[in-house]
Amino acid sequence: MAQSLSKVYIHCVFSTKNGEHSIKDAIRKDLHAYIIGTLSNIGSFVNEIYANTDHIHVLCTLPRTVTIAELISKIKTSSSKWIKKKGIINFSWQGGYGTFSVSSSKVVAVERYIQNQLQHHEKVSFRDELRKFYSEYKIDFDEKYVWD
């Protein structure tokens, strides 16, 4: 096979530093567009995105030539600078992140899940949400190193 082809979907989740509720309605749509553009520039297609006030979900493809760590770094670094230019001077993302593989047969379900974040977080906290993901994906974690 001469060509190298891939289609890998990942669901990325990370919070604002210390879970600060920094992402306001006034910048949300523009933040989404900015991140979509950033990822497009590295060859990633964003299926769905939603920035809650204290964390973000991004369902996107992982480009064949980019590592997960590079993709997350691109999102965090560029969007953090962008948010600061919008007047949220002390903004930063948490140091870590969670990424979860998504089967192509589950993409629509994950898109719906991300679209329903407002309703979801009326009942479930971000921490409980992430704990559930770690449990479902059988990821061992230590609470003292997850939240910052």
matplotlib code that plots the C-alpha trace (Angstrom):
import matplotlib.pyplot as plt

x = [0.0, 1.7, -0.7, -0.9, -4.5, -6.3, -9.5, -9.1, -11.7, -10.8, -12.9, -10.8, -11.8, -10.0, -10.8, -9.9, -7.2, -8.6, -12.0, -12.5, -15.8, -14.0, -15.6, -18.6, -21.4, -20.1, -17.0, -18.2, -19.1, -16.0, -13.9, -15.4, -14.7, -11.1, -10.4, -12.0, -9.7, -6.7, -7.4, -8.2, -4.8, -3.1, -5.4, -8.0, -11.7, -13.9, -17.1, -18.4, -17.2, -18.6, -16.9, -18.7, -17.8, -15.2, -14.2, -14.3, -15.2, -13.9, -14.7, -12.2, -10.1, -6.5, -4.3, -2.0, 1.2, 0.2, 0.4, -2.4, -0.1, 0.7, -3.0, -4.0, -1.0, -2.1, -5.6, -4.6, -1.7, -3.4, -6.9, -5.4, -3.7, -6.9, -9.0, -6.5, -6.8, -10.5, -10.0, -9.8, -6.2, -5.6, -7.0, -5.3, -6.2, -5.4, -2.1, -3.6, -6.3, -8.4, -8.7, -10.8, -11.0, -14.3, -15.4, -16.8, -20.1, -20.3, -19.5, -23.1, -23.8, -20.7, -21.7, -25.2, -23.5, -21.4, -24.4, -26.3, -23.7, -25.9, -28.6, -26.1, -24.3, -27.5, -27.4, -23.7, -20.6, -17.5, -15.5, -18.2, -18.4, -14.6, -14.6, -17.3, -15.2, -12.1, -14.2, -15.8, -12.3, -10.7, -8.2, -6.6, -6.1, -5.2, -7.6, -4.7, -3.1, -6.2, -7.6, -5.5]
y = [0.0, 3.2, 5.6, 6.1, 6.8, 7.1, 8.3, 8.4, 10.3, 11.6, 13.2, 15.8, 17.2, 19.6, 22.3, 25.9, 26.3, 25.5, 25.0, 28.8, 29.7, 32.0, 31.2, 33.4, 33.4, 36.5, 34.8, 31.1, 31.0, 33.0, 30.7, 27.6, 29.2, 30.0, 26.5, 25.0, 27.2, 26.2, 22.5, 22.9, 24.4, 21.2, 18.9, 18.1, 18.2, 19.2, 17.3, 19.0, 21.5, 23.1, 25.3, 25.2, 28.0, 25.8, 23.1, 22.2, 19.2, 18.7, 15.8, 15.9, 13.8, 13.1, 14.0, 11.2, 13.3, 14.9, 13.4, 13.8, 15.9, 18.2, 18.6, 19.4, 21.8, 23.6, 24.0, 25.2, 27.5, 29.4, 29.6, 30.8, 33.7, 34.4, 34.4, 36.8, 39.2, 39.2, 40.7, 37.6, 38.5, 35.7, 32.9, 29.6, 25.9, 23.2, 21.4, 18.0, 16.7, 13.6, 12.2, 9.2, 7.2, 7.2, 4.5, 5.8, 4.1, 6.2, 9.6, 10.8, 9.8, 11.7, 14.7, 14.7, 14.3, 17.4, 19.4, 18.7, 19.9, 22.7, 20.2, 17.6, 19.9, 20.9, 17.4, 16.3, 18.2, 18.3, 16.3, 13.5, 13.6, 13.1, 10.4, 8.5, 8.8, 7.4, 4.6, 3.7, 3.7, 1.8, 4.6, 4.5, 8.0, 9.7, 12.5, 14.6, 14.8, 15.3, 18.7, 21.8]
z = [0.0, -1.2, 0.6, 4.3, 5.3, 8.6, 10.3, 14.1, 16.1, 19.6, 22.2, 24.1, 27.5, 29.7, 32.2, 32.9, 35.5, 39.0, 37.4, 37.1, 35.3, 32.8, 29.5, 29.1, 26.6, 25.0, 23.6, 23.4, 19.7, 18.6, 20.8, 19.0, 15.6, 16.6, 17.8, 14.7, 12.6, 14.6, 14.3, 10.6, 10.0, 11.3, 9.3, 12.0, 11.3, 14.3, 14.4, 17.5, 20.1, 23.2, 25.8, 29.1, 31.5, 33.2, 30.7, 27.0, 24.9, 21.4, 19.1, 16.2, 13.9, 14.8, 11.8, 10.8, 11.4, 14.7, 18.2, 20.7, 22.9, 20.0, 19.1, 22.7, 23.0, 19.8, 21.1, 24.6, 23.6, 20.8, 22.4, 25.7, 24.0, 22.1, 25.2, 27.0, 24.0, 24.6, 28.0, 30.3, 31.4, 34.0, 31.8, 31.5, 30.9, 33.3, 32.8, 31.9, 29.7, 28.9, 25.4, 24.5, 21.3, 19.5, 17.2, 13.9, 14.8, 18.0, 16.4, 16.2, 19.8, 21.0, 18.9, 20.6, 24.0, 23.4, 22.0, 25.2, 27.6, 29.1, 30.1, 31.1, 33.6, 35.3, 36.8, 36.7, 37.7, 35.5, 38.0, 38.1, 34.3, 33.9, 36.6, 34.6, 31.4, 33.2, 34.6, 31.2, 29.5, 32.4, 33.1, 36.5, 38.0, 41.2, 42.2, 43.6, 40.1, 37.9, 39.1, 38.8]

ax = plt.figure().add_subplot(projection="3d")
ax.plot(x, y, z, "-o")
ax.set_aspect("equal")
plt.show()
